[in-house]
């Protein structure tokens, strides 16, 4: 059996069965054309799978960008040895329903939709249909690259004037879809797209102290014309989940490319994250402002990046202190968030504090990255 960290507690059979019941409810419990998007007052809020992002007046609605995480969660439960039957079949069923989004030209979240679903199904089970679906989505994501800046346009239809300059820190964790496409096809141009975005993000969304902005508007020549947040406490604060997206994104870029600059950035971001709060307690929603809210999903996202480098990049894992930090994060999640609600896996997350949506409940990505982290640890050497 592959080695794993000795002081990380993996769930037992009964716990895995309960997790599977909750994930299946989130993925299929309302009706087959919808999935759970976030939670309010102890109940899931479901959104149609085909609901695309769009401008509504001056506000931007991101649509359903989370369905793919439920397919991934079912797969990871199966890989962890869950006894519940039919998990992979249900994951593949849900993945098939995501095909309607593969040509969506209105969002950077294609990586979130298709990497933990179609790309994972293609990789693990040799599914050519899923591979084609994931490659179509990767193509739409790559088309969002603005030249010569190199950033991937976050919002809106490709090239639309008010959307073209937008770039968010979240996009760093959409890049794994492009990296997968490069591995799957053997074509390095996919990785080049990811590399250009990561390099532009380093100049536009990372501060010198190792903290991050959530959002920037970037001119075609790469000059930031505005930097701030739609999610954090204020424009000068540091939204914790945004910091987590950046940490894991750069850890994965470093592990996949072997390029030292990404390792340098990842460790600087990680050191800031670890210094700004008590890793043994609940994860705060913002690292600089006391909002009174927590976001367990941020810790799960950071944990995933650390688990990736433990498996794939031992030198980087040592530099990032992954073997010491990851068990602390996972123990804190188990003690303060795991199954601490009637729905979902990780309670006490927050979808959007400024919009007062999902301010204290589970989230699809928090649940997925928690399971994926545990799954990776069963493979780590």
C-alpha positions in Angstrom: 0.0 0.0 0.0 1.4 3.5 -0.8 2.8 5.4 2.2 0.9 8.1 3.8 1.5 10.7 6.5 1.3 8.7 9.8 -0.4 11.4 11.8 -3.3 12.2 9.4 -6.5 10.5 10.4 -8.4 9.1 7.4 -12.2 8.5 7.6 -13.4 5.0 8.5 -16.0 3.0 6.6 -19.1 4.5 8.4 -17.8 8.0 8.0 -17.1 7.5 4.3 -20.6 6.1 3.8 -22.1 9.2 5.5 -20.0 11.5 3.3 -21.2 9.7 0.2 -24.8 10.1 1.2 -24.3 13.8 1.7 -22.4 14.3 -1.6 -25.0 12.3 -3.5 -27.7 14.6 -2.0 -25.8 17.7 -3.1 -25.2 16.4 -6.6 -28.6 14.8 -7.3 -30.9 15.4 -4.3 -33.0 18.3 -5.7 -33.5 17.3 -9.4 -31.2 15.9 -12.1 -30.6 19.2 -13.9 -29.4 21.1 -10.8 -26.6 20.8 -8.3 -26.0 22.3 -4.9 -24.2 25.6 -5.2 -23.9 26.9 -1.6 -25.9 26.6 1.6 -28.3 28.9 3.4 -29.8 28.3 6.8 -28.8 24.6 6.8 -30.1 23.8 3.4 -28.5 23.7 -0.1 -29.3 26.3 -2.7 -29.4 24.5 -6.0 -28.7 26.0 -9.4 -29.3 24.6 -12.9 -26.2 23.0 -14.4 -26.6 24.9 -17.7 -26.9 28.3 -16.0 -24.1 30.4 -17.5 -22.4 33.5 -16.1 -23.6 36.8 -17.3 -23.8 40.5 -16.7 -27.1 41.7 -15.1 -27.0 45.4 -15.4 -23.8 46.5 -13.6 -23.6 43.3 -11.5 -22.0 40.1 -12.6 -23.7 36.7 -11.9 -21.3 33.8 -12.1 -23.9 31.2 -12.9 -23.3 27.6 -11.8 -19.6 27.1 -11.8 -19.5 24.4 -9.1 -21.2 21.3 -10.5 -17.9 19.7 -11.5 -16.7 19.5 -7.9 -19.5 17.1 -7.1 -18.4 14.7 -9.8 -14.9 14.9 -8.4 -16.1 14.4 -4.9 -17.8 11.1 -5.8 -14.7 9.9 -7.6 -12.5 10.7 -4.6 -14.8 8.9 -2.2 -14.5 5.8 -4.4 -10.7 6.1 -4.5 -10.7 6.4 -0.7 -12.5 3.0 -0.5 -16.0 4.1 0.3 -18.4 1.1 0.3 -21.3 2.9 -1.2 -22.0 1.4 -4.6 -22.2 3.2 -7.9 -20.2 6.3 -7.0 -18.1 6.3 -10.2 -21.2 5.6 -12.3 -23.0 8.6 -10.8 -19.9 10.8 -11.2 -19.7 9.8 -14.9 -23.4 10.5 -15.3 -23.0 14.0 -13.8 -19.9 14.6 -16.0 -22.0 13.8 -19.1 -24.6 16.4 -18.0 -21.8 19.0 -17.9 -21.3 18.7 -21.7 -23.7 21.6 -22.2 -21.0 23.9 -20.7 -18.0 22.8 -22.6 -18.3 25.5 -25.2 -19.2 28.2 -22.7 -17.3 31.4 -23.9 -18.4 33.5 -20.9 -16.4 32.3 -18.0 -12.9 31.5 -16.7 -14.4 28.9 -14.4 -14.2 26.2 -17.1 -11.3 24.7 -15.1 -13.5 24.4 -12.0 -16.3 22.8 -14.0 -14.2 20.3 -16.1 -11.0 19.5 -14.4 -12.4 17.6 -11.4 -15.0 16.0 -13.7 -14.3 15.3 -17.3 -10.5 15.6 -17.1 -10.4 13.3 -14.0 -12.8 10.8 -15.7 -10.6 10.7 -18.8 -7.4 10.3 -16.8 -8.6 7.6 -14.4 -10.9 5.6 -16.7 -9.6 6.2 -20.2 -12.9 7.8 -21.3 -12.5 9.3 -24.7 -15.8 11.1 -24.6 -14.9 12.8 -21.4 -11.4 13.7 -22.7 -13.0 15.4 -25.7 -15.3 17.3 -23.5 -12.4 18.5 -21.3 -10.3 19.5 -24.3 -13.2 21.5 -25.7 -13.5 23.3 -22.4 -9.7 23.8 -22.2 -9.9 25.4 -25.7 -12.6 27.8 -24.6 -10.5 28.7 -21.5 -7.3 29.3 -23.6 -9.3 31.6 -26.0 -9.7 33.9 -23.0 -6.1 34.9 -23.0 -5.7 38.6 -23.7 -2.7 39.6 -25.9 -0.1 40.9 -25.2 -0.9 41.0 -21.5 -1.3 37.2 -21.1 -4.0 37.2 -18.5 -7.1 35.1 -18.9 -10.2 37.3 -19.0 -12.3 36.4 -16.0 -15.7 37.7 -16.7 -18.0 37.9 -19.7 -17.9 37.0 -23.4 -14.4 36.9 -24.9 -13.3 40.3 -26.0 -16.3 42.2 -24.6 -15.0 45.7 -23.7 -16.0 45.9 -20.1 -14.9 42.3 -19.4 -11.7 42.0 -21.4 -9.5 43.7 -18.6 -10.9 41.5 -15.8 -8.5 39.1 -14.0 -9.1 37.3 -10.7 -6.9 35.3 -8.3 -9.4 32.4 -8.6 -8.1 31.7 -12.1 -4.9 30.3 -10.8 -6.8 27.2 -9.8 -8.5 27.0 -13.2 -5.1 26.4 -14.7 -4.9 22.7 -13.9 -7.4 22.1 -16.8 -4.8 23.6 -19.2 -2.0 21.7 -17.6 -4.0 18.5 -18.0 -4.6 19.3 -21.7 -0.9 19.7 -22.2 -0.2 16.3 -20.6 -3.0 14.6 -22.5 -2.1 15.9 -25.9 1.6 16.3 -25.6 1.2 19.8 -26.9 3.3 22.3 -24.8 1.2 25.3 -26.0 -1.5 24.5 -23.4 1.1 24.9 -20.6 2.4 28.1 -22.2 -1.1 29.6 -21.8 -1.1 28.7 -18.2 2.4 30.0 -17.7 1.6 33.4 -19.3 -1.4 33.8 -17.0 0.6 32.8 -13.9 3.3 35.3 -14.8 0.9 38.2 -15.3 -1.0 37.3 -12.1 2.3 37.6 -10.2 2.7 41.2 -11.4 -1.0 42.2 -11.1 -2.6 40.4 -8.2 0.3 39.7 -5.7 1.5 42.3 -3.3 5.2 42.6 -2.2 4.3 41.3 1.3 3.0 38.0 0.0 -0.7 38.8 0.2 -3.1 39.0 -2.7 -5.7 41.1 -4.3 -8.9 39.3 -5.4 -9.5 41.2 -8.7 -7.6 43.5 -11.1 -8.4 45.3 -14.3 -5.5 44.9 -16.6 -4.8 46.9 -19.8 -3.8 44.9 -22.9 -0.2 45.9 -22.3 -0.3 44.3 -18.8 -0.6 47.5 -16.7 -3.1 47.1 -13.8 -5.5 50.0 -13.9 -7.4 48.9 -10.7 -6.7 46.4 -8.0 -9.1 45.4 -5.2 -11.8 42.9 -4.2 -15.3 41.8 -4.8 -15.1 39.2 -2.0 -12.7 40.4 0.7 -13.5 42.9 3.5 -12.1 45.8 1.5 -9.7 46.6 -1.4 -6.7 46.6 0.9 -7.6 43.4 2.8 -6.6 39.8 1.9 -9.5 37.5 1.2 -8.5 34.1 2.6 -9.9 31.9 -0.1 -8.3 34.1 -2.7 -5.0 33.6 -1.0 -5.7 29.9 -1.0 -6.4 29.8 -4.7 -3.1 31.5 -5.3 -1.1 29.2 -3.0 -2.4 26.0 -4.5 -2.3 27.4 -8.0 1.4 28.3 -7.8 2.3 25.0 -5.9 0.7 23.1 -8.8 2.4 25.3 -11.4 5.8 24.6 -9.7 5.2 20.9 -9.4 4.1 20.6 -13.0 6.7 22.8 -14.7 9.6 22.5 -12.3 10.2 26.3 -12.6 11.7 27.8 -9.5 9.9 31.2 -9.8 6.6 29.4 -9.2 8.0 27.7 -6.1 9.3 31.0 -4.8 5.9 32.6 -5.3 4.0 29.7 -3.7 6.2 29.6 -0.6 5.9 33.4 -0.1 2.1 33.2 -0.4 2.0 30.2 1.9 4.2 31.8 4.5 1.9 34.9 4.6 -1.1 32.6 5.0 0.4 30.7 7.8 1.6 33.8 9.7 -1.7 35.6 9.6 -3.9 33.2 11.6 -3.8 30.2 13.9 -3.7 27.1 11.7 -5.1 25.0 14.5 -8.4 26.9 14.8 -11.2 27.9 12.4 -10.1 29.6 9.2 -11.0 33.3 9.0 -12.8 34.7 6.0 -10.3 37.5 5.6 -6.7 37.5 6.7 -6.4 41.2 7.5 -9.9 42.2 8.8 -12.0 40.6 11.5 -15.3 39.9 9.7 -16.5 37.5 12.4 -16.9 34.9 9.6 -14.9 31.7 8.8 -14.2 29.9 5.6 -13.2 26.2 6.0 -12.9 25.9 2.2 -9.8 28.0 2.2 -7.9 25.5 4.4 -9.1 22.6 2.2 -7.8 24.3 -0.9 -4.4 25.0 0.7 -4.3 21.4 1.9 -4.8 20.1 -1.6 -1.8 22.1 -2.9 0.4 20.8 -0.1 -0.7 17.2 -0.8 0.1 17.6 -4.5 3.6 18.6 -3.8 4.0 15.9 -1.2 3.2 13.4 -3.9 4.8 15.0 -6.9 7.6 17.4 -5.8 9.5 16.3 -2.7 12.0 19.2 -2.7 9.2 21.8 -2.9 7.2 19.9 -0.3 10.2 20.2 2.1 10.6 23.9 1.4 6.9 24.5 1.9 7.0 22.5 5.2 4.1 20.4 3.8 4.7 17.4 6.0 4.4 19.6 9.1 1.7 22.1 8.0 -0.8 19.7 6.2 -1.6 17.5 9.2 -2.3 20.7 11.3 -4.7 22.0 8.6 -6.5 18.6 8.4 -6.8 18.2 12.1 -8.3 21.7 12.4 -10.8 20.9 9.7 -11.8 17.7 11.4 -12.1 19.4 14.8 -13.8 22.6 13.7 -15.7 21.8 10.5 -16.1 18.2 9.5 -19.7 17.0 9.4 -20.6 19.8 11.7 -23.9 20.5 9.8 -26.8 18.4 8.5 -25.6 18.8 4.9 -22.2 18.7 3.1 -18.9 17.8 4.6 -17.1 20.9 5.8 -19.3 23.3 7.7 -18.5 27.0 8.5 -17.4 28.1 5.0 -18.6 31.3 3.4 -19.6 31.7 -0.3 -19.7 35.5 -0.4 -19.7 37.8 2.7 -20.3 41.1 0.8 -23.3 39.6 -0.9 -24.5 37.8 2.3 -24.8 34.5 0.5 -23.9 31.2 2.0 -22.2 32.9 5.0 -22.1 29.8 7.3 -22.3 26.4 5.6 -20.6 23.9 3.3 -19.4 24.6 -0.2 -18.8 22.3 -3.2 -15.2 23.1 -3.6 -14.4 22.9 0.1 -15.9 19.4 0.2 -14.1 18.4 -3.0 -10.6 19.6 -2.1 -10.9 18.0 1.4 -11.6 14.6 -0.2 -9.0 15.1 -2.9 -6.4 15.9 -0.3 -7.1 12.7 1.6 -7.0 10.7 -1.6 -3.7 12.2 -2.6 -2.2 11.3 0.8 -3.0 7.7 0.3 -0.7 7.9 -2.8 2.1 10.0 -1.2 5.5 8.5 -0.7 
